[in-house]
Amino acid sequence: MGRSRERIIKVSIPEKLGIEIENYVTKGWFIDESEVLRAALLEFIQHNRFRLMELFMKEDIEWALKVKMESDVK
């Protein structure tokens, strides 16, 4: 299989968080800072995927009900 494409994203983080990330790398938990951030982002996305989908669906339903109510008034 071919290697997946990657996107480079530049971020600024608080110094304390940078030290925490550096500690994970220094202690051998991760190869480098990029690996720590990829793991953290993947965890965040997996954890929040369904919650965010539910939120977006609720917003869509509220919008549709509002449009329906406005059209019923006319």
Secondary structure, 3 states (H helix, E strand, C coil): CCCCCCCCCCCCCCHHHHHHHHHHHHCCCCCCHHHHHHHHHHHHHHHHHHHHHHHHHHHHHHHHHHHHHHHHHC
